[in-house]
């Protein structure tokens, strides 16, 4: 507190008048265990991690693109996206089900259920992802003659990443449910990309070829090192918190909630990554590299949404336990505002520096600037409603999200198939932006119909709170 008081005295009078209210709130934000301050603190930490992560990812992708060239870089990013996509999907929604159930168990002091949940989800993810890996290896063996030769070796290596990607997602969900943002986010978003780059540089320095296969080998090693370390650290922390004791399994209940979440997140994840996948199916690897570089640069805006979602998902779950729905309305609109304004500022800054940023990947990558502009329009449409999917999922309405995301994904795939052959990279960007706009509209309508809450960054939560006292419709 003395630090903030000293800061107030040092500041000029004009700045002191403007910043004093903010500075006085900081001690409570840092120390308070109030749910709102806890959510804000987690959002700030998650935001900081994603800022660092975005910088690391951006620099590492530039180095990899320069190191491999456009063609090999395009192969690598296409295969790596597939590995992360299927590794995430192999969790079957349990990495998000943890976030839904663990705060409820914690509120009831149901320690046995917490032990059972954290143990069962890890085992399930490993078994599920390993099964998918085996099926993938068999399919790759049978279909290898039909696949372009330069994809076979990277795909083979990518399949072995699946169990660790899945386990890492479970570890992230467990840490997020406990409001441990550093433990949740830093392994996947900071440590793993740094290790991929370090191992790739080391491999090349030892004489390995500058190819996508070498990069995938580096990604495989980085994934195992990161996930195993995260598993050991988080396991020790959980054992210290809950100690040894009986485990209670409510697997049928968890599975009943996880499967709809899986379907929703599968649609959402496919919606986010299908453009890169479809571009890889239609166009040559060097074009995939250009598109991915533009999308990756514009993805600097996405960490705002991710940070807010990471912070408010447990808060949504806790608010549902309160029969008074007024607070839920306030939290919903706050989450949209926390998403929209930072996204707008970050997005405009990225667009201003866009040509320069793309040129860092190589001279051929600057043509992706139009892709960035188109994608920004879609991102801002989604930012207007904030993490609406987290709202519905944590409120127990994950089934409602299934048709919503099915429609958005169908629109995305249809637009990709129509626009990419005709307009190339710009068509892929237009398809992605259009799908995000459809997703935002459907989320807004779903929340309004179900809860009577206007999920919109410019809505008035106080006026809305008075209309939601009767609860959801």
For each residue, the residues with C-beta under 8 A, 3 or more apart:
1: 4 5 27
2: 5 6
3: 6 7
4: 1 7 8 23 24 26 27
5: 1 2 8 9
6: 2 3 9 10
7: 3 4 10 11 23
8: 4 5 11 16 19 20 23
9: 5 6
10: 6 7
11: 7 8 15 16 19
12: 15 16
13: 16 17
14: 17 18
15: 11 12 18 19
16: 8 11 12 13 19 20
17: 13 14 20
18: 14 15
19: 8 11 15 16 22 23
20: 8 16 17 23 24
21: 24 25
22: 19 25 26
23: 4 7 8 19 20 26
24: 4 20 21 27
25: 21 22 28 29
26: 4 22 23 29 30
27: 1 4 24 30 31
28: 25 31 32 34 37
29: 25 26 32 37 40 41 44
30: 26 27 41
31: 27 28
32: 28 29 37 38
33: 37 38
34: 28 37 38
35: 38 39 315 318
36: 39 40 315
37: 28 29 32 33 34 40 41
38: 32 33 34 35 41 42 179 315
39: 35 36 42 43 311 312 314 315
40: 29 36 37 43 44 311
41: 29 30 37 38 44 45
42: 38 39 45 46 179 181 310 311
43: 39 40 46 47 307 308 310 311 312 338
44: 29 40 41 47 48 307
45: 41 42 48 49 181 182
46: 42 43 49 50 181 184 185 306 307 308 310 311
47: 43 44 50 51 303 304 307 342
48: 44 45 51 52
49: 45 46 52 53 181 182 185 186 189 190 307
50: 46 47 53 54 185 189 303 304 306 307
51: 47 48 54 55 303
52: 48 49 55 56 190
53: 49 50 56 57 185 189 190 193 303
54: 50 51 57 58 299 300 303
55: 51 52 58 59
56: 52 53 59 60 190 193 194
57: 53 54 60 61 189 193 296
58: 54 55 61 62 296 297 300 357
59: 55 56 62 63
60: 56 57 63 64 193 194 196 197
61: 57 58 64 65 77 292 293 296 361
62: 58 59 65 66 360 361
63: 59 60 66 67 197 201
64: 60 61 67 68 73 76 197 200 215
65: 61 62 68 69 70 73 289 293 361 362 365
66: 62 63 361 362
67: 63 64 200 201 204 210
68: 64 65 71 72 73 76 210 211 212 215
69: 65 72 73 210 362
70: 65 73 74 285 286 289 290 362 364 365
71: 68 74 75 284 285 286 289
72: 68 69 75 76 210 211 212 215 285
73: 64 65 68 69 70 76 77 212 285 289
74: 70 71 77 78 280 284 285 286 287 288 289 290 292
75: 71 72 78 79 150 151 154 212 285 288
76: 64 68 72 73 79 80 154 212 215 216
77: 61 73 74 80 81 276 288 289 292
78: 74 75 81 82 151 276 277 280 285 288 292
79: 75 76 82 83 151 154 155 158 212 216
80: 76 77 83 84 158 215 216 219
81: 77 78 84 85 273 276 277 292
82: 78 79 85 86 155 158 277
83: 79 80 86 87 158 159 161 162 165 219
84: 80 81 87 88 165 273
85: 81 82 88 89 269 270 273 277
86: 82 83 89 90 132 136 162
87: 83 84 90 129 161 162 163 164 165 166 168 169
88: 84 85 91 95 165 166 169 265 269
89: 85 86 92 262 265 266 269
90: 86 87 125 128 129 132 162 165 166
91: 88 94 95 125 128 129 166 169 170 262
92: 89 124 125 128 258 259 262
93: 96 97 257 258 259 260 261 262 263 264 265
94: 91 97 98 121 124 125 170 173 254 258 262
95: 88 91 98 99 121 125 169 170 172 173
96: 93 99 100 173 258 261 265 393
97: 93 94 100 101 121 173 254 257 258 261
98: 94 95 101 102 117 118 121 170 173 174 176 177
99: 95 96 102 103 173 176 177 313 314 317 394
100: 96 97 103 104 257 261 317 393 394 396
101: 97 98 104 105 113 117 253 254 257
102: 98 99 105 106 114 117 118 174 177 178
103: 99 100 106 107 177 314 317 318
104: 100 101 107 108 317 321
105: 101 102 108 110 111 113 114 117
106: 102 103 109 110 114
107: 103 104 318 321
108: 104 105
109: 106
110: 105 106 113 114 248
111: 105 114 115 242 245
112: 115 116 245 246 247 248
113: 101 105 110 116 117 248 250
114: 102 105 106 110 111 117 118 242
115: 111 112 118 119 242 245 246 247 248
116: 112 113 119 120 247 248 249 250
117: 98 101 102 105 113 114 120 121 250 254
118: 98 102 114 115 121 122 174 238
119: 115 116 122 123 247
120: 116 117 123 124 249 251 254
121: 94 95 97 98 117 118 124 125 170 173 174 254
122: 118 119 125 126 167 170 171 231
123: 119 120 126 127
124: 92 94 120 121 127 128
125: 90 91 92 94 95 121 122 128 129 163 166 167 169 170
126: 122 123 129 130 163 166 167
127: 123 124 130 131
128: 90 91 92 124 125 131 132 166
129: 87 90 91 125 126 132 133 162 163 165 166 167
130: 126 127 133 134 162 163
131: 127 128 134 135
132: 86 90 128 129 135 136 162
133: 129 130 136 137 159 160 162 163
134: 130 131 137 138
135: 131 132 138 139
136: 86 132 133 139 140 159 162
137: 133 134 140 141 156 159
138: 134 135 141 142
139: 135 136 142 143
140: 136 137 143 144 147 152 155 156 159
141: 137 138 144
142: 138 139
143: 139 140 146 147
144: 140 141 147 152
145:
146: 143
147: 140 143 144 151 152 155
148: 151 152
149: 152
150: 75 153 154 212 285
151: 75 78 79 147 148 154 155
152: 140 144 147 148 149 155 156
153: 150 156 157 213 216
154: 75 76 79 150 151 157 158 212 213 215 216
155: 79 82 140 147 151 152 158 159
156: 137 140 152 153 159 160
157: 153 154 160 161 213 216 217 219 220
158: 79 80 82 83 154 155 161 162 216 219 220
159: 83 133 136 137 140 155 156 162
160: 133 156 157 163 220
161: 83 87 157 158 164 165 219 220 223
162: 83 86 87 90 129 130 132 133 136 158 159 165 166
163: 87 125 126 129 130 133 160 166 167
164: 87 161 167 168 223 224 226 227 228
165: 83 84 87 88 90 129 161 162 168 169 223 227
166: 87 88 90 91 125 126 128 129 162 163 169 170
167: 122 125 126 129 163 164 170 171 227 231
168: 87 164 165 171 172 187 188 192 223 226 227 230
169: 87 88 91 95 125 165 166 172 173 188
170: 91 94 95 98 121 122 125 166 167 173 174
171: 122 167 168 174 175 184 187 227 230 231 234
172: 95 168 169 175 176 184 185 187 188
173: 94 95 96 97 98 99 121 169 170 176 177 184
174: 98 102 118 121 170 171 177 178 184 234 238
175: 171 172 178 180 181 183 184 234
176: 98 99 172 173 179 180 181 184 310 313 314
177: 98 99 102 103 173 174 314
178: 102 174 175 241
179: 38 42 176 314
180: 175 176 183 184 237
181: 42 45 46 49 175 176 184 185 310 311
182: 45 49 185 186
183: 175 180 186 187 230 233 234 237
184: 46 171 172 173 174 175 176 180 181 310
185: 46 49 50 53 172 181 182 188 189 190 310
186: 49 182 183 189 190 191
187: 168 171 172 183 190 191 192 226 227 229 230
188: 168 169 172 185 191 192 226
189: 49 50 53 57 185 186 192 193
190: 49 52 53 56 185 186 187 193 194
191: 186 187 188 194 195 226 229
192: 168 187 188 189 195 196 222 223 226
193: 53 56 57 60 189 190 196 197 222
194: 56 60 190 191 197 198
195: 191 192 198 199 218 221 222 225 226
196: 60 192 193 199 200 215 218 219 222
197: 60 63 64 193 194 200 201 218
198: 194 195 201 202 222
199: 195 196 202 203 217 218 221 222
200: 64 67 196 197 203 204 214 215 218
201: 63 67 197 198 204 205
202: 198 199 205 206
203: 199 200 206 208 214 217 218
204: 67 200 201 207 208 210 214
205: 201 202
206: 202 203
207: 204
208: 203 204 214
209: 213 214
210: 67 68 69 72 204 214
211: 68 72 214 215
212: 68 72 73 75 76 79 150 154 215 216
213: 153 154 157 209 216 217
214: 200 203 204 208 209 210 211 217 218
215: 64 68 72 76 80 154 196 200 211 212 218 219
216: 76 79 80 153 154 157 158 212 213 219 220
217: 157 199 203 213 214 220 221
218: 195 196 197 199 200 203 214 215 221 222
219: 80 83 157 158 161 196 215 216 222 223
220: 157 158 160 161 216 217 223 224
221: 195 199 217 218 224 225
222: 192 193 195 196 198 199 218 219 225 226
223: 161 164 165 168 192 219 220 226 227
224: 164 220 221 227 228
225: 195 221 222 228 229
226: 164 168 187 188 191 192 195 222 223 229 230
227: 164 165 167 168 171 187 223 224 230 231
228: 164 224 225 231 232
229: 187 191 225 226 232 233
230: 168 171 183 187 226 227 233 234
231: 122 167 171 227 228 234 235
232: 228 229 235 236
233: 183 229 230 236 237
234: 171 174 175 183 230 231 237 238
235: 231 232 238 239
236: 232 233 239 240
237: 180 183 233 234 240 241
238: 118 174 234 235 241 242
239: 235 236 242 243 244
240: 236 237 243
241: 178 237 238
242: 111 114 115 238 239 245
243: 239 240
244: 239
245: 111 112 115 242
246: 112 115
247: 112 115 116 119
248: 110 112 113 115 116
249: 116 120
250: 113 116 117 253 254
251: 120 254 255
252: 255 256
253: 101 250 256 257
254: 94 97 101 117 120 121 250 251 257 258
255: 251 252 258 259
256: 252 253 259
257: 93 97 100 101 253 254 260 261 396 398
258: 92 93 94 96 97 254 255 261 262
259: 92 93 255 256 262 263
260: 93 257 263 264 398 399 401 402
261: 93 96 97 100 257 258 264 265 393 398
262: 89 91 92 93 94 258 259 265 266
263: 93 259 260 266 267 401 402 405
264: 93 260 261 267 268 389 393 398 401 402 404 405
265: 88 89 93 96 261 262 268 269
266: 89 262 263 269 270
267: 263 264 270 271 401 402 405 406 408 409
268: 264 265 271 272 389 405
269: 85 88 89 265 266 272 273
270: 85 266 267 273 274 409 412
271: 267 268 274 405 408 409 412 435 436 439
272: 268 269
273: 81 84 85 269 270 276 277
274: 270 271 277 278 409 412 413 416
275: 278 279 291 295 412 416 428 429 431 432
276: 77 78 81 273 279 280 288 291 292 295
277: 78 81 82 85 273 274 280 281
278: 274 275 281 282 413 416 417 420 428
279: 275 276 282 283 287 288 291 420 425 428
280: 74 78 276 277 283 285 288
281: 277 278
282: 278 279 420 421
283: 279 280 287 288 291 420 424 425
284: 71 74 287 288
285: 70 71 72 73 74 75 78 150 280 288 289
286: 70 71 74 289 290 364
287: 74 279 283 284 290 291 424 425
288: 74 75 77 78 276 279 280 283 284 285 291 292
289: 65 70 71 73 74 77 285 286 292 293 361 365
290: 70 74 286 287 293 294 364 365 367 368 371 425
291: 275 276 279 283 287 288 294 295 368 371 425 428 429
292: 61 74 77 78 81 276 288 289 295 296
293: 61 65 289 290 296 297 358 361 365 368
294: 290 291 297 298 358 365 368 369 371 372 375 425 429
295: 275 276 291 292 298 299 371 375 429 432
296: 57 58 61 292 293 299
297: 58 293 294 300 350 354 357 358 368 372
298: 294 295 301 302 347 350 371 372 375 376 379
299: 54 295 296 302 303
300: 54 58 297 303 346 350
301: 298 304 305 343 346 347 350 376 379 383
302: 298 299 305 306 379
303: 47 50 51 53 54 299 300 306 307
304: 47 50 301 307 308 339 342 343 346 383
305: 301 302 308 309 339 343 382 383 386 387
306: 46 50 302 303 309 310
307: 43 44 46 47 49 50 303 304 310 311
308: 43 46 304 305 311 312 335 338 339 386 387
309: 305 306 312 313 387 390
310: 42 43 46 176 181 184 185 306 307 313
311: 39 40 42 43 46 181 307 308 314 315
312: 39 43 308 309 315 316 331 334 335 338 387 390
313: 99 176 309 310 316 317 387 390 393 394
314: 39 99 103 176 177 179 311 317 318 394
315: 35 36 38 39 311 312 318 319 331
316: 312 313 319 320 328 331 390 391 394 395
317: 99 100 103 104 313 314 320 321 394
318: 35 103 107 314 315 321 322
319: 315 316 322 327 328 331
320: 316 317 328 394 395 396
321: 104 107 317 318
322: 318 319 325 327 328
323: 471
324: 327 469
325: 322 328 329 451 468 469 470 471 472
326: 329 330 465 466 468 469
327: 319 322 324 330 331 465
328: 316 319 320 322 325 331 332 395 451 453 468
329: 325 326 332 333 451 453 461 464 465 468
330: 326 327 333 334 461 462 465
331: 312 315 316 319 327 328 334 335
332: 328 329 335 336 386 391 447 451 453 455 461
333: 329 330 336 337 453 454 455 456 457 459 460 461 464
334: 312 330 331 337 338 461
335: 308 312 331 332 338 339 386 387 390 391
336: 332 333 339 340 383 384 385 386 455 456 457 459
337: 333 334 340 341 386 457
338: 43 308 312 334 335 341 342 386
339: 304 305 308 335 336 342 343 383 386 387 457
340: 336 337 343 344 380 383 384 386 457
341: 337 338 344 345 457
342: 47 304 338 339 345 346
343: 301 304 305 339 340 346 347 379 380 383
344: 340 341 347 348 380 383
345: 341 342 348 349
346: 300 301 304 342 343 349 350
347: 298 301 343 344 350 351 376 379 380
348: 344 345 351 352
349: 345 346 352 353
350: 297 298 300 301 346 347 353 354 357 372 376
351: 347 348 354 372 373 376
352: 348 349
353: 349 350 356 357
354: 297 350 351 357 358 369 372 373
355: 358 359 366 369
356: 353 359 360
357: 58 297 350 353 354 360
358: 293 294 297 354 355 361 365 366 368 369 372
359: 355 356 362 363 365 366
360: 62 356 357
361: 61 62 65 66 289 293 358 365
362: 65 66 69 70 359 365
363: 359 366
364: 70 286 290 367
365: 65 70 289 290 293 294 358 359 361 362 368
366: 355 358 359 363 369
367: 290 364 370 425
368: 290 291 293 294 297 358 365 371 372 425
369: 294 354 355 358 366 372 373
370: 367 373 374 425 426 429
371: 290 291 294 295 298 368 374 375 425 426 428 429
372: 294 297 298 350 351 354 358 368 369 375 376 429
373: 351 354 369 370 376 377
374: 370 371 377 378 426 429 430 432 433
375: 294 295 298 371 372 378 379 429 432 433
376: 298 301 347 350 351 372 373 379 380
377: 373 374 380 381 433 437
378: 374 375 381 382 432 433 434 435 436 437
379: 298 301 302 343 347 375 376 382 383 433 436
380: 340 343 344 347 376 377 383 384
381: 377 378 384 433 436 437 440
382: 305 378 379 385 436 437 439 440
383: 301 304 305 336 339 340 343 344 379 380 386 457
384: 336 340 380 381 440 444 456 457
385: 336 382 388 440 443 444 447 455 456 457
386: 305 308 332 335 336 337 338 339 340 383 391 455 457
387: 305 308 309 312 313 335 339 390 391
388: 385 391 392 440 443 444 446 447 455
389: 264 268 392 393 401 405 443
390: 309 312 313 316 335 387 393 394
391: 316 332 335 386 387 388 394 395 447 455
392: 388 389 395 397 398 400 401 443 446 447 450
393: 96 100 261 264 313 389 390 397 398 401
394: 99 100 313 314 316 317 320 390 391
395: 316 320 328 391 392 450 451 472
396: 100 257 320
397: 392 393 400 401 446 450
398: 257 260 261 264 392 393 401 402
399: 260 402
400: 392 397 403 404 446 450
401: 260 263 264 267 389 392 393 397 398 404 405 446
402: 260 263 264 267 398 399 405 406
403: 400 406 407
404: 264 400 401 407 408 439 442 443 446
405: 263 264 267 268 271 389 401 402 408 409 439
406: 267 402 403 409 410
407: 403 404 410 411 438 442
408: 267 271 404 405 411 412 435 438 439 442
409: 267 270 271 274 405 406 412 413 435
410: 406 407 413 414
411: 407 408 414 415 434 435 438
412: 270 271 274 275 408 409 415 416 431 432 434 435
413: 274 278 409 410 416 417
414: 410 411 417 418
415: 411 412 418 419 427 430 431 434 435
416: 274 275 278 412 413 419 420 427 428 431
417: 278 413 414 420 421
418: 414 415 421 422 427 431
419: 415 416 422 423 426 427 428 430 431
420: 278 279 282 283 416 417 423 424 427 428 431
421: 282 417 418 427
422: 418 419 427
423: 419 420 426 427 430
424: 283 287 420 427 428
425: 279 283 287 290 291 294 367 368 370 371 428 429
426: 370 371 374 419 423 429 430
427: 415 416 418 419 420 421 422 423 424 430 431
428: 275 278 279 291 371 416 419 420 424 425 431 432
429: 275 291 294 295 370 371 372 374 375 425 426 432 433
430: 374 415 419 423 426 427 433 434
431: 275 412 415 416 418 419 420 427 428 434 435
432: 275 295 374 375 378 412 428 429 435 436
433: 374 375 377 378 379 381 429 430 436 437
434: 378 411 412 415 430 431 437 438
435: 271 378 408 409 411 412 415 431 432 438 439
436: 271 378 379 381 382 432 433 439 440
437: 377 378 381 382 433 434 440 441
438: 407 408 411 434 435 441 442
439: 271 382 404 405 408 435 436 442 443
440: 381 382 384 385 388 436 437 443 444
441: 437 438 444 445
442: 404 407 408 438 439 445 446
443: 385 388 389 392 404 439 440 446 447 455
444: 384 385 388 440 441 447 448 454 455 456
445: 441 442 448 449
446: 388 392 397 400 401 404 442 443 449 450
447: 332 385 388 391 392 443 444 450 451 453 455
448: 444 445 451 452 453 454 455
449: 445 446 473
450: 392 395 397 400 446 447 472 473
451: 325 328 329 332 395 447 448 468 472 473
452: 448 467 468 472 473
453: 328 329 332 333 447 448 464 468
454: 333 444 448 459 464
455: 332 333 336 385 386 388 391 443 444 447 448 459
456: 333 336 384 385 444 459
457: 333 336 337 339 340 341 383 384 385 386
458:
459: 333 336 454 455 456 464
460: 333 463 464
461: 329 330 332 333 334 464 465
462: 330 465 466
463: 460 466 467
464: 329 333 453 454 459 460 461 467 468
465: 326 327 329 330 461 462 468 469
466: 326 462 463 469
467: 452 463 464
468: 325 326 328 329 451 452 453 464 465 471
469: 324 325 326 465 466
470: 325
471: 323 325 468
472: 325 395 450 451 452
473: 449 450 451 452
